[in-house]
Amino acid sequence: MLITNISEAKAQLSALIEKVMTGQEVIIGKAGKPVAKLVRYERSEKPRQPGALRGKIKIADDFDELPGDIAEAFGMVDS
């Protein structure tokens, strides 16, 4: 794993991409803390299947209701 900062990453992006293409991971840091990771893109061999998450996602009954404080901030509620 290669660790670099933003300035070096901007200056050497092509070289970093080449390293990622060989399977290496690159961590980019800002102010000494990691903020991003470059990894090789892996395309899924399996085609997407519509409806694959059916029954696994629940939408709350009040999903479309705007909370009162936000509605008031937009002038949509009589105060």
Beta strands, then each sheet from edge to edge (+ up, - down):
strand 1: 2-5
strand 2: 26-30
strand 3: 33-38
sheet 1: 1+ 2+ 3-
end
